Amino acid sequence: MAETKRRLRSSTVVLGGMGVVAAALTSCSSDPDRRCVDRDSYTYEGYKVVADKNCSSSSSGSSSSYGKSGKKKSGTSTDAAWYYDSDVSGGRADYGTFSKSEAVDRGGFGCSSSGSGGG
């Protein structure tokens, strides 16, 4: 018998390509990974991760325990804020940012950076 080479059908190639596209789209999220940390607790290991209830759930980026005058508000025990895209180890977070927009602009595979990109 003569051997015949098997050809991939175009539908197989298209379906395989759709899997790659789907993976690329799902790996890019508009909400970066975040941890609630105490800004006053920084050591060489990073910021101490605290309970999420200490951070405001607003999407404005960070919540501070300090008033407009720069003095600590009364009744607050921590200066908690959201810390984005950080490495977390042993209850400490480091190498992240307090800026949500900066964390989103970092992007990843399949993500496009749509930041202002000043010169």
CORKACOR-V6874 format. One record per pair of residues at least 12 apart in sequence whose C-alpha atoms are under 6 Angstrom apart, sorted by the first residue. I is the first residue (numbers start at 1). GAP is how many residues later the second one is. D is the distance in whole Angstrom. If there is no record, write none. Layout:
i=I gap=GAP d=D
i=I gap=GAP d=D
//
This chain:
i=24 gap=86 d=5
i=28 gap=83 d=5
i=33 gap=51 d=6
i=33 gap=52 d=5
i=34 gap=49 d=5
i=34 gap=50 d=4
i=35 gap=47 d=6
i=35 gap=48 d=5
i=36 gap=13 d=6
i=36 gap=14 d=6
i=36 gap=16 d=5
i=36 gap=19 d=6
i=36 gap=45 d=6
i=36 gap=46 d=5
i=37 gap=12 d=4
i=37 gap=13 d=5
i=37 gap=43 d=5
i=37 gap=44 d=6
i=38 gap=40 d=6
i=38 gap=41 d=5
i=38 gap=42 d=4
i=39 gap=40 d=5
i=39 gap=41 d=6
i=46 gap=46 d=5
i=46 gap=47 d=5
i=46 gap=48 d=4
i=47 gap=45 d=5
i=47 gap=46 d=5
i=48 gap=44 d=5
i=49 gap=42 d=6
i=49 gap=43 d=6
i=54 gap=26 d=6
i=55 gap=25 d=6
i=55 gap=26 d=5
i=61 gap=39 d=5
i=62 gap=19 d=5
i=62 gap=20 d=5
i=63 gap=18 d=5
i=64 gap=15 d=6
i=65 gap=14 d=5
i=83 gap=14 d=6
i=83 gap=15 d=5
i=84 gap=12 d=5
i=84 gap=13 d=5
//
